[in-house]
Amino acid sequence: MKYSNLETEVIKIINLLGLDSSLKSSSETAIRVAKMYMKVFSGVGVDTKTILQPLMKVSDEKFEKQLIIINSIPFFSMCEHHFLPFWGYVDICYIPKNWLVGFSKFTQLVNIISRKPQMLEKICEELSLAITESVEPIGLGIHIISKELCTSMLNFEETRQIVSTIKYQGELENNISFQKLFISKISTLT
């Protein structure tokens, strides 16, 4: 989609709201909104399969006993129900089997997956699927914590609400000591 197409539609929305899109103070609003949507939704249609590449081969079994934790990966997304922002942090842990991943690759993956209309639970599922398919870990844990403007702006009694989701797979589903370690390292929002 091109900026000009979006810009035209934003002008229509401005006018439908009864606002004057020709005012000097808002003369650039439509193009700014169009550019913002292009950036905020830049993850739409992006294939995540290659983001975690290249993988590093694990040649030593000692890695199979390690819990690797990458925490406090910031993200910003838009609620697919209201197109209002939500943001927070993602924490990922995994027990490698055959492959290791550079830590910055997880940040890139979170960025791509969150840059489209989303729900917290779907971000968690998409991260889980992408990591499982690429890295094939023995165990995986994902925690996401966020603040969502749709609950704050549309329901003023809920301005301090924080939403969180957590998912375990493989070895982490039943390993309480690894779960406790992961929980002790997860991000918080204030």
C-alpha positions in Angstrom: 0.0 0.0 0.0 1.2 3.5 -0.8 1.2 6.6 1.4 -1.0 8.4 -1.0 -3.7 5.8 -0.8 -3.6 5.9 3.0 -3.5 9.6 3.0 -6.7 9.9 1.0 -8.5 7.5 3.3 -7.3 9.4 6.4 -8.6 12.7 5.0 -11.9 11.0 4.5 -11.9 9.8 8.2 -11.0 13.3 9.4 -13.9 14.8 7.3 -16.3 12.1 8.5 -15.5 13.1 12.1 -16.6 16.6 11.3 -13.1 18.0 11.5 -11.6 20.4 9.0 -8.7 18.7 7.2 -7.9 22.0 5.5 -6.8 23.8 8.6 -3.1 24.9 8.6 -2.5 23.1 12.0 -3.7 19.8 10.5 -2.6 20.2 6.9 0.1 17.5 7.3 -2.0 15.2 9.6 -3.1 12.8 6.9 0.4 12.1 5.6 1.8 11.8 9.1 -0.9 9.3 10.0 -0.3 7.4 6.7 3.4 7.2 7.4 2.8 6.1 11.0 0.6 3.3 9.9 3.1 2.1 7.3 5.7 1.9 10.0 3.5 0.5 12.8 2.2 -2.2 10.5 5.4 -3.0 8.7 5.3 -6.6 10.0 2.2 -7.4 7.9 3.0 -10.1 5.4 6.6 -10.6 6.6 7.8 -14.2 6.6 9.5 -14.8 10.0 11.1 -18.1 9.0 14.5 -16.5 8.2 14.7 -14.0 11.0 16.4 -16.3 13.5 19.0 -17.3 10.8 21.9 -18.1 10.9 21.7 -20.6 13.7 24.9 -21.7 15.5 25.4 -25.5 15.7 25.6 -26.8 19.3 28.4 -29.3 19.3 28.5 -30.0 23.1 25.7 -31.7 25.1 26.4 -29.4 28.0 24.1 -26.8 26.4 21.2 -29.2 26.8 21.3 -28.5 30.6 21.3 -24.7 30.2 18.4 -22.4 30.4 19.1 -19.4 28.1 17.1 -16.3 29.1 16.7 -13.2 27.0 14.6 -10.7 28.9 13.1 -7.3 28.7 12.8 -7.1 24.9 10.6 -4.0 24.4 7.8 -4.1 21.9 5.0 -1.8 20.6 1.9 -3.0 18.8 -1.6 -2.1 17.9 -4.7 -3.8 19.2 -6.5 -5.6 16.4 -9.9 -4.7 17.9 -9.5 -0.9 18.2 -6.2 0.0 16.5 -5.0 1.5 19.8 -1.5 1.0 21.0 -0.2 -1.5 23.5 3.4 -2.0 24.6 5.5 -3.8 27.0 8.3 -6.4 27.3 8.9 -9.9 26.1 11.0 -12.5 28.0 12.1 -15.6 26.2 13.9 -18.6 27.6 14.9 -21.8 25.9 16.9 -25.0 26.4 18.9 -25.6 23.2 19.0 -29.0 21.5 21.1 -28.5 18.3 21.1 -24.8 17.7 21.8 -21.5 19.4 20.6 -18.1 18.2 22.2 -14.7 18.4 20.3 -12.6 21.1 19.6 -9.7 18.7 17.7 -12.1 16.4 15.1 -12.5 19.1 14.7 -8.7 19.3 14.2 -8.6 15.5 11.6 -11.4 15.7 9.6 -9.6 18.4 9.8 -6.4 16.4 8.4 -8.0 13.2 5.7 -10.0 14.9 4.4 -7.0 17.0 4.3 -4.6 14.0 0.9 -5.5 12.8 -2.6 -5.5 14.3 -2.3 -8.0 17.2 -3.4 -9.4 20.4 -1.0 -10.3 23.3 -1.9 -14.0 23.1 -1.3 -14.1 19.3 2.1 -12.5 19.7 3.0 -15.2 22.2 1.7 -18.0 19.9 3.5 -16.5 16.8 6.8 -16.2 18.8 6.4 -19.8 20.0 5.8 -21.1 16.6 8.7 -19.2 14.9 11.2 -20.2 17.6 10.1 -23.8 17.7 10.3 -24.2 13.9 13.7 -22.5 13.6 15.6 -23.5 16.8 13.9 -26.8 17.7 14.6 -26.2 21.5 14.2 -28.9 24.1 12.1 -26.4 26.1 10.7 -23.0 25.6 9.2 -20.3 27.8 7.7 -17.0 26.7 6.3 -14.3 29.0 4.8 -11.0 27.7 3.6 -8.1 29.9 1.9 -5.1 28.5 -0.2 -2.0 29.1 -3.0 -1.5 26.6 -4.6 1.8 25.7 -7.8 0.2 24.6 -8.6 -0.7 28.3 -7.3 2.6 29.6 -8.9 5.0 27.0 -12.2 3.2 26.5 -12.8 2.2 30.2 -11.4 4.9 32.5 -11.8 2.7 35.6 -9.0 0.4 34.2 -6.2 2.9 33.8 -3.6 0.9 35.8 -4.4 -2.5 34.3 -1.4 -4.6 33.3 -1.9 -7.7 31.1 0.4 -10.7 31.1 0.6 -14.0 29.3 3.0 -16.9 29.8 3.6 -20.1 27.8 5.8 -23.1 28.4 6.6 -25.9 25.9 8.6 -29.1 26.0 11.0 -29.6 29.0 9.8 -26.3 30.5 6.2 -27.5 30.8 7.1 -29.9 33.6 10.4 -28.6 35.0 9.4 -26.5 38.0 12.9 -25.4 38.9 13.5 -24.0 35.4 10.0 -22.3 35.6 10.9 -20.7 38.9 14.2 -19.5 37.5 12.5 -18.0 34.5 9.8 -16.3 36.6 12.4 -14.8 38.8 14.0 -13.1 35.8 10.8 -11.8 34.0 10.1 -8.2 33.3 7.6 -6.0 35.2 5.8 -2.8 34.3 5.1 0.0 36.7 
